[in-house]
């Protein structure tokens, strides 16, 4: 067995049997209103660039994961509204040696999930290496090793199409930051297996004149037309463009079918056309909400003159606008309310699927032993010359789950050495970040609230407040409030009476992602690699 396969199976085993409840329901965001309707976003979390495929009565979603590992989240739904995170298709990122170091903003961009010949395929673009593919017969199990379908710099947003005659094609876009050109879509031919591009490709659309930054391409075929669904105009300010042609290489007609218009849902684009078993059409897209990331919306969709019509045309200009609520899709049955898990009580054999590391994980970073109802995070040395946590790989993070929420935990620091240098606690991570942590010195244990402004450029972490603790254990809490994602920390030594510490902090997005909340346990370079932190629980609540 190849080394990658061995590592993949090992890491998958740590995530596939996570302790998610059968029908977990979040305390802070539920889309299903329980009366046959839903509210948008259906996922108030950073599942950016979502793509969805239906297979029978089951729906599967994946999304961009960038540098976070495991990558390529796999979510499952029976009714298109209630979703459960069931797996990750990419346990470690390749090239492995590159992604062992945090690669903020790099990695998995805009994946496309498809079902062909009884197998699930996911294609994605890595802007520095090319376009990859993974596949499996069971999306909840182990996926095959990644295959580099087309090597090249700046190749992004691939989407496959297997034509009626068996020919296979791939449409994709370009990252201007690497390729030097953007706003261009190209169709390449693949081998029938979909494992390799076999030609140099033909440009089929140039958006420079009217649709700058056209990207995020998705390939479909319907009623003899080839369709390319492609967002344009930029992440936060764009619109949904549809291209169609009777010939796969064009020329393509164009039509804008979804825009912000009079709504407050900016950048409504880039997602997936999905139909129900009875033939109804729906469209998933994202909305950029700054520190909260790119959250997922679901829009009703119909067809008129072989053009899709998305949302509702509220201003009468012939272009749809996104709706905030709607009747749920008719899938023939009613299913229980369910959301992706956010709270983790660490009672199972593994940590929850909602957790991702800041780089490819190391088995020495944590332990979840059978019979122990807590998570142990080891005190890992930070990289040399680190001024802050930005390039620390062993941050254990999850997405912001709602506009308003509280994250709380109880941690106990075991430095195992008299000398100072071990720190562990809560972090709100982004290009600026803030922490609440327990540390120690020659006088004992203390709690401190810190922040690092412009961490992405090496801004030093500074302490805003520090107070002595009676022991090595404390209850930590951060409250996040909309609309500006303001964060306020507090702590308690008995779990009952909490005291505010430090100053409010405005959460900031990361590089192409929303802010994240999570845990860390580190050691300075000068101290021995001993020590650990026990985390009793991590709770997300109102």
C-alpha positions as a printed Julia matrix, in Angstrom:
542×3 Matrix{Float64}:
   0.0    0.0     0.0
   1.29   3.43   -0.88
   2.3    5.7     1.98
  -0.44   8.17    1.13
  -3.08   5.41    1.23
  -1.82   4.23    4.6
  -1.96   7.73    6.06
  -5.37   8.3     4.47
  -6.88   5.2     6.06
  -5.29   6.01    9.41
  -6.63   9.56    9.49
 -10.03   8.57    8.08
 -10.43   6.16   10.96
 -10.1    9.13   13.32
 -12.96  11.0    11.69
 -15.45   8.56   10.18
 -16.89   7.38   13.49
 -17.11  10.76   15.17
 -19.59  11.09   17.97
 -22.18  13.19   16.11
 -25.7   12.53   17.34
 -28.0   10.78   14.9
 -30.02  13.93   14.3
 -27.96  16.75   15.75
 -29.73  20.11   15.99
 -27.68  23.23   16.6
 -28.65  25.66   19.37
 -27.71  28.66   17.24
 -28.9   28.19   13.63
 -31.64  26.0    12.15
 -32.91  26.61    8.62
 -35.91  24.26    8.72
 -38.78  26.18   10.31
 -40.77  23.07   11.14
 -43.84  24.26    9.24
 -42.92  23.16    5.74
 -40.74  26.22    5.06
 -37.07  27.07    5.42
 -35.08  30.25    5.93
 -31.84  31.24    4.25
 -29.02  30.66    4.72
 -29.63  26.94    4.97
 -26.08  26.7     6.35
 -24.88  29.79    8.23
 -21.3   28.56    8.0
 -18.39  28.94    5.62
 -19.09  26.13    3.15
 -17.87  28.33    0.34
 -18.28  27.53   -3.37
 -20.8   24.77   -2.6
 -21.58  22.05   -5.1
 -24.34  19.46   -4.75
 -25.33  16.27   -6.54
 -28.44  14.1    -6.16
 -28.17  10.32   -6.35
 -31.59   8.69   -6.02
 -33.18  10.21   -2.92
 -29.9   11.36   -1.42
 -28.13  14.7    -1.8
 -24.41  15.24   -1.27
 -22.6   18.56   -0.9
 -18.95  19.51   -0.95
 -17.24  22.89   -0.7
 -13.9   24.69   -0.82
 -11.65  23.88    2.13
  -8.46  25.72    1.1
  -5.6   24.83    3.5
  -7.76  23.33    6.27
  -7.33  19.59    6.85
  -9.15  17.28    6.5
 -10.43  18.9     3.31
 -13.33  18.5     0.91
 -16.2   18.21    3.42
 -18.97  15.77    2.5
 -22.44  16.69    3.72
 -25.57  14.58    3.24
 -29.25  15.51    3.09
 -32.54  13.81    2.29
 -34.59  16.98    1.78
 -32.07  19.61    0.54
 -32.54  21.75    3.68
 -31.37  19.61    6.6
 -27.71  18.67    6.26
 -25.3   16.46    8.22
 -21.5   16.51    7.87
 -20.63  12.84    7.27
 -17.05  12.75    5.99
 -14.12  14.47    4.3
 -12.9   13.27    0.93
  -9.35  14.56    1.47
  -7.87  13.47    4.83
  -4.5   15.0     3.96
  -3.6   17.52    1.28
  -1.14  16.91   -1.5
   1.69  17.5    -2.12
   1.98  16.32    1.48
   5.29  18.05    2.27
   3.92  21.39    1.07
   0.73  21.23    3.13
   2.49  20.05    6.28
   3.06  23.81    6.66
   0.04  26.16    6.79
  -0.76  27.38    3.27
  -3.38  30.04    3.95
  -5.65  30.65    0.96
  -4.1   27.84   -1.06
  -5.15  24.24   -1.53
  -8.71  23.22   -2.41
 -10.56  25.78   -4.53
 -14.16  25.44   -5.8
 -14.75  21.69   -6.1
 -17.34  20.02   -8.3
 -19.05  16.77   -7.23
 -20.59  14.42   -9.8
 -21.96  10.86  -10.02
 -20.94   8.75  -13.03
 -20.85   5.0   -13.65
 -21.9    4.24  -10.06
 -19.06   6.32   -8.62
 -18.81   9.74   -7.0
 -16.19  12.11   -8.42
 -14.89  15.37   -6.99
 -12.72  17.67   -9.12
 -11.02  20.75   -7.71
  -8.36  23.23   -8.66
  -5.22  23.92   -6.68
  -4.03  27.26   -8.09
  -0.38  26.32   -7.64
  -0.34  22.73   -8.89
  -3.29  22.03  -11.17
  -6.62  20.22  -11.19
  -7.14  17.11   -9.06
  -9.78  14.4    -8.8
 -10.81  11.89   -6.13
 -13.53   9.26   -6.42
 -15.35   6.58   -4.44
 -18.33   4.26   -4.56
 -19.39   5.28   -1.03
 -19.11   8.98   -0.1
 -19.25   8.18    3.62
 -16.22   5.88    3.37
 -12.61   6.26    2.21
 -12.02   8.09   -1.08
  -9.31   7.08   -3.53
  -5.93   8.81   -3.66
  -5.98  12.17   -5.47
  -5.14  12.1    -9.18
  -3.57  15.13  -10.86
  -5.82  15.38  -13.93
  -4.12  18.44  -15.41
  -0.91  19.98  -14.16
  -0.49  23.74  -14.37
  -0.36  27.0   -12.48
  -3.52  29.07  -12.17
  -5.96  26.32  -13.22
  -9.09  26.5   -11.04
 -12.81  25.72  -10.77
 -13.02  22.52  -12.87
 -16.32  20.78  -13.59
 -16.67  17.54  -15.61
 -19.28  16.49  -18.14
 -19.7   13.0   -19.55
 -21.58  13.44  -22.81
 -24.21  11.1   -24.23
 -21.65   9.54  -26.59
 -19.26   8.71  -23.75
 -16.84  11.58  -24.37
 -15.61  13.33  -21.22
 -14.92  17.05  -20.9
 -13.73  19.47  -18.25
 -14.56  23.18  -18.11
 -12.39  25.4   -15.93
 -11.32  28.95  -15.16
  -8.05  30.73  -14.34
  -6.65  32.43  -11.26
  -5.2   35.73  -12.4
  -2.81  35.77   -9.44
  -1.01  32.73  -10.87
  -1.93  32.51  -14.54
  -1.66  36.23  -15.28
  -5.06  36.06  -16.97
  -8.55  35.65  -15.53
 -12.17  36.08  -16.76
 -11.68  33.24  -19.24
 -13.35  29.8   -19.46
 -11.82  26.82  -21.27
 -13.13  23.38  -22.21
 -10.69  20.47  -22.3
 -11.31  16.91  -23.4
 -10.53  14.12  -20.93
 -10.08  10.4   -21.31
 -13.36   8.51  -20.75
 -12.29   7.57  -17.22
 -12.02  11.24  -16.29
  -8.5   10.79  -14.94
  -6.5   12.86  -17.42
  -6.93  15.87  -19.71
  -5.84  14.85  -23.22
  -5.75  18.12  -25.17
  -4.73  21.74  -24.78
  -8.32  22.95  -24.61
 -10.46  25.52  -26.4
 -11.45  28.88  -24.89
 -15.24  29.1   -24.97
 -15.97  32.37  -23.14
 -14.16  35.65  -22.49
 -15.73  37.76  -19.76
 -13.46  40.79  -19.98
 -16.04  42.98  -21.72
 -19.18  42.43  -19.62
 -18.49  39.74  -17.02
 -15.19  40.44  -15.33
 -13.86  37.7   -13.03
 -16.03  35.01  -14.6
 -15.07  31.78  -12.82
 -16.62  28.99  -10.72
 -17.73  27.1   -13.83
 -20.21  24.2   -13.58
 -21.02  21.97  -16.59
 -24.51  20.58  -17.35
 -26.51  19.26  -20.3
 -30.28  19.59  -20.74
 -32.65  19.39  -23.72
 -29.75  19.29  -26.17
 -28.09  22.41  -24.7
 -24.71  22.48  -23.01
 -24.84  24.84  -20.02
 -22.03  26.49  -18.14
 -23.17  28.08  -14.89
 -20.53  30.66  -14.0
 -20.44  33.47  -11.43
 -19.0   36.82  -12.45
 -18.33  40.22  -10.91
 -16.4   39.16   -7.82
 -17.07  37.21   -4.64
 -18.98  39.86   -2.69
 -20.4   41.93   -5.54
 -21.16  39.53   -8.37
 -24.04  37.85  -10.18
 -24.91  34.45  -11.63
 -24.24  34.09  -15.35
 -25.61  31.26  -17.49
 -24.03  30.26  -20.81
 -25.69  27.86  -23.26
 -24.92  26.35  -26.64
 -25.93  23.4   -28.82
 -22.2   22.79  -29.36
 -19.93  22.02  -26.43
 -17.32  24.46  -27.79
 -19.84  27.23  -28.49
 -20.53  29.86  -29.45
 -22.36  30.35  -26.15
 -25.32  32.62  -25.56
 -25.31  34.43  -22.23
 -27.9   35.5   -19.66
 -27.7   36.87  -16.12
 -30.27  35.01  -14.03
 -29.58  35.99  -10.39
 -28.41  39.24   -8.79
 -28.56  41.03   -5.46
 -31.03  43.61   -6.75
 -33.09  45.12   -3.95
 -32.15  42.44   -1.41
 -29.38  42.46    1.19
 -28.0   39.14   -0.09
 -24.8   40.22   -1.8
 -22.82  38.2    -4.33
 -25.52  35.59   -4.95
 -23.68  33.17   -7.19
 -21.47  30.09   -7.6
 -23.16  26.92   -6.6
 -25.16  24.04   -7.97
 -28.25  23.24   -9.99
 -29.99  20.23   -8.46
 -33.3   18.59   -9.28
 -35.63  16.5    -7.14
 -36.86  13.04   -8.19
 -40.07  14.67   -9.45
 -38.11  17.07  -11.67
 -38.26  20.32   -9.67
 -35.13  22.45   -9.96
 -33.26  24.27   -7.19
 -30.07  26.3    -7.01
 -27.5   26.46   -4.2
 -25.26  29.51   -3.96
 -23.19  31.39   -1.43
 -23.3   34.84    0.1
 -20.14  36.52    1.36
 -20.68  37.68    4.95
 -17.16  38.9     5.77
 -15.97  37.32    9.04
 -18.75  34.72    8.89
 -17.44  33.48    5.55
 -19.44  32.4     2.52
 -22.74  31.01    3.78
 -25.03  28.73    1.76
 -28.45  29.69    0.35
 -31.05  27.65   -1.5
 -33.16  29.25   -4.25
 -36.21  27.96   -6.1
 -35.47  27.53   -9.79
 -37.62  26.99  -12.87
 -36.99  26.89  -16.62
 -38.36  29.28  -19.23
 -37.43  28.96  -22.91
 -34.59  26.67  -21.83
 -33.11  29.33  -19.54
 -33.04  28.87  -15.76
 -35.01  31.33  -13.63
 -33.65  31.62  -10.06
 -35.21  33.18   -6.98
 -37.88  35.8    -7.67
 -37.83  38.77  -10.04
 -38.71  41.39   -7.42
 -38.01  44.5    -9.5
 -39.36  43.29  -12.85
 -36.09  43.52  -14.79
 -36.13  39.89  -15.88
 -33.38  38.83  -13.44
 -34.1   36.83  -10.3
 -33.23  37.96   -6.81
 -32.59  35.66   -3.84
 -35.37  34.89   -1.36
 -34.93  34.77    2.41
 -37.56  32.07    2.99
 -39.54  29.62    0.9
 -41.55  26.43    0.95
 -39.25  23.42    1.29
 -38.52  21.27   -1.77
 -41.07  18.55   -2.42
 -39.1   15.32   -1.97
 -42.13  13.16   -1.2
 -41.48  12.77    2.54
 -40.8   14.8     5.65
 -37.47  14.27    7.36
 -36.24  15.2    10.86
 -34.62  18.57   11.47
 -30.84  18.22   11.44
 -27.76  20.44   11.24
 -24.01  19.92   11.07
 -22.59  19.35   14.55
 -20.8   22.19   16.33
 -20.68  21.19   20.03
 -18.27  18.37   20.9
 -18.38  16.63   24.28
 -15.42  14.39   23.37
 -17.27  11.29   24.61
 -16.59   9.06   21.64
 -13.47   7.44   20.27
 -12.72  10.41   18.0
 -13.13  14.14   17.73
 -16.06  15.51   15.71
 -16.0   15.94   11.96
 -16.48  19.7    12.37
 -12.84  20.08   13.44
 -10.06  20.92   11.0
  -6.37  21.55   11.51
  -4.41  24.51   10.16
  -2.19  22.11    8.13
  -1.79  18.39    7.5
  -2.15  16.79   10.94
   0.52  15.03   12.97
  -0.52  12.05   15.08
   1.35  13.56   18.04
  -0.81  16.66   18.24
  -3.7   15.12   20.14
  -5.05  11.96   21.76
  -8.62  10.78   22.25
  -8.24   7.6    24.31
 -11.07   5.07   24.68
 -12.89   5.6    27.96
 -11.61   9.15   28.48
 -14.35  11.74   28.05
 -11.97  14.56   27.23
  -9.59  15.63   24.47
  -5.88  15.8    25.18
  -3.91  18.38   23.18
  -0.14  18.15   23.51
   2.04  21.23   23.97
   3.62  21.49   20.52
   6.49  23.87   19.87
   5.63  26.8    17.62
   7.68  27.24   14.44
  10.95  29.09   14.91
  10.77  32.9    14.89
   6.97  32.86   15.24
   5.58  36.21   16.33
   2.02  34.89   16.46
  -0.17  31.86   15.73
  -0.69  32.48   12.01
   1.81  29.83   10.87
   1.19  27.39   13.72
  -0.11  24.15   12.17
  -1.7   22.5    15.23
  -4.63  24.89   15.65
  -7.85  22.85   15.99
 -10.57  25.0    14.45
 -14.15  24.98   13.24
 -16.33  27.36   11.26
 -18.44  30.12   12.79
 -21.89  28.42   12.99
 -24.26  31.42   13.22
 -24.36  35.23   13.41
 -24.71  35.08   17.2
 -23.25  32.32   19.34
 -21.22  31.52   22.44
 -18.3   29.08   22.48
 -17.34  27.73   25.88
 -14.92  25.13   27.17
 -13.12  23.89   30.25
  -9.39  23.34   29.96
  -6.7   22.12   32.32
  -3.04  22.86   31.58
  -0.41  20.31   32.6
   2.98  21.87   31.81
   4.99  18.94   33.28
   7.94  21.26   33.7
   8.59  24.01   36.23
   9.91  26.38   33.58
   7.42  28.64   31.81
   6.47  28.33   28.17
   3.24  26.29   27.81
  -0.01  27.99   26.78
  -3.44  26.65   25.81
  -6.91  28.03   25.3
  -9.57  29.45   23.01
  -8.82  31.28   19.76
 -10.84  33.32   17.27
  -8.67  32.94   14.18
  -8.41  35.21   11.16
  -6.01  37.68    9.56
  -6.33  39.39   12.94
  -6.93  37.01   15.83
  -7.63  36.94   19.55
  -7.16  34.36   22.3
  -8.09  33.56   25.89
  -5.59  31.14   27.37
  -4.01  29.64   30.45
  -0.26  29.89   30.87
   2.24  29.6    33.71
   5.42  31.1    35.11
   7.54  30.75   38.23
   4.66  32.15   40.31
   2.01  29.73   39.1
  -0.86  29.81   36.61
  -2.53  32.8    35.03
  -5.12  33.59   32.39
  -4.53  36.12   29.64
  -6.48  37.67   26.78
  -4.41  38.58   23.73
  -4.76  39.85   20.21
  -2.59  39.96   17.11
  -3.52  42.68   14.62
  -2.4   42.03   11.05
  -1.25  38.56   12.04
  -1.04  37.61    8.37
   1.88  40.04    7.97
   3.61  39.01   11.19
   1.92  41.38   13.63
   3.04  40.47   17.15
   0.62  39.0    19.65
   0.03  41.42   22.52
  -1.57  40.83   25.92
  -4.63  42.99   26.69
  -5.31  41.62   30.17
  -3.84  39.06   32.57
  -5.09  37.69   35.91
  -3.82  35.06   38.33
  -5.58  31.7    38.7
  -5.84  29.57   41.83
  -5.23  26.4    39.86
  -4.27  25.06   36.43
  -7.91  24.76   35.33
 -10.52  27.29   34.15
 -13.77  27.66   32.24
 -13.34  29.85   29.14
 -16.03  31.55   27.1
 -16.29  33.85   24.08
 -19.52  35.52   22.94
 -19.78  36.46   19.25
 -22.47  38.94   18.21
 -23.74  40.23   14.88
 -23.6   42.17   12.71
 -19.87  42.85   13.09
 -18.79  39.54   14.69
 -17.74  41.29   17.89
 -16.08  38.94   20.38
 -15.98  39.28   24.15
 -14.16  36.82   26.42
 -14.95  35.81   29.98
 -13.71  33.15   32.38
 -14.63  31.36   35.58
 -12.78  29.24   38.09
 -15.9   27.43   39.34
 -18.0   27.25   36.17
 -20.76  29.4    37.68
 -19.59  32.96   38.11
 -17.95  34.38   34.96
 -15.81  37.49   34.78
 -15.25  39.55   31.63
 -11.6   39.86   30.68
  -9.8   41.95   28.09
 -11.47  44.11   25.48
 -13.96  43.47   22.67
 -12.46  42.21   19.42
 -13.89  42.4    15.9
 -13.37  39.05   14.21
 -11.73  39.15   10.8
 -11.88  36.66    7.94
  -8.9   34.51    7.08
  -7.5   34.29    3.58
 -10.51  33.41    1.37
 -12.28  31.96    4.41
 -14.36  33.18    7.32
 -13.08  33.53   10.86
 -12.83  30.32   12.86
 -13.17  29.43   16.52
 -11.26  26.69   18.26
  -8.52  25.42   20.51
  -4.74  25.47   20.71
  -1.97  24.05   22.88
   1.56  25.29   22.28
   5.01  25.52   23.7
   7.76  28.02   23.07
  10.89  26.91   21.24
  12.96  27.29   24.4
  11.04  24.79   26.53
  11.14  21.02   26.4
   8.52  19.23   24.33
   6.54  18.1    27.35
   3.16  19.1    28.63
  -0.42  18.79   27.53
  -3.87  20.27   27.92
  -7.08  18.39   28.7
 -10.27  19.79   27.21
 -13.48  18.59   28.88
 -15.87  19.84   26.18
 -16.39  22.45   23.52
 -19.91  23.84   23.52
 -21.66  26.11   21.03
 -24.78  27.74   22.47
 -26.88  30.9    22.32
